Amino acid sequence: MRTDDIAPSLWNDDLVRWEERSVCPRENAPGVFLADARYREDLSQRALAEMTGIPRRHISGMENGKRPVGERNI
């Protein structure tokens, strides 16, 4: 959505960035996005692990902010 598509009545001081509304710490945002993408594709951690070759425990760690998300994590 472009900003000019938002109704003018919604432009006020109450608008905040997604990071400020998020319930997860900013440093765990990549893990939250990974879990969300996996959920949208209807994949279990086990299925994603089999598809990618990444151990399931590593995927769990990434989603929970205990491991970095990225190629070097493999």
N, C-alpha and C positions, 0 to 999 in steps of 0.2 A: 504494500500500500504506500502510495506517495503521500507526502505530508499535505499537499494541496487537496487530497481526496478526503481529508478529515474535516468533518463539519466544524465551522468556525466556533460553534458553541462549546466544542471540546477543547479549544485552545485556551488554557488558563494556567494558573500557577500550580495546579494539582498534577500536571503531567510530569512523569518521572521516567527516567531511563529504565530499561528492563533489568539492568544490573542492580539498581536500587530496590526493585520490588522482589527480586529473586530470593527464595528461601534458602538457596545453597550459596556457600561461599564462592566468590569470584574465581578462586583458584581451582575449584572443582567444576566449573562450567563445561569444560570439554567432556568430562565424564558424564554429566547430565545430558549433554547433547548426544553422546554415544548411546546411552541407555534409551533416550527418546527415539532415536533413529532405529534402534533395534526393536523397540516396542511397535513403532509404526509399520515395520516390515514383518511383524508377527514372528520374530525370531527369539528363541531361547538363547541363553548364553552358550549352552552346549552346541546348538545349531550354528551359531556364529563362529564358535571355536572350530568346528569341523570345516566350515566354509573357508576360513581364513588361515587356519593352521596355528592360530594363537591359542595357547592354553586357556581353558575356561577360567582358571583362577586368575590369570592375568587380566582377562576381560572384566571380571568382577572387581579386581583391584583398580582398574582404570575408571570404572563407573563409580566407585566409592572414593575416588581421590587419593588412593594409596599408591598408585603407579601413574607415571606420566602417559598421556595418550600420544602415540606417534610411532613412526617406523623404528626408532631406536629402542623401543620397548620390547620388541619381539625377541 
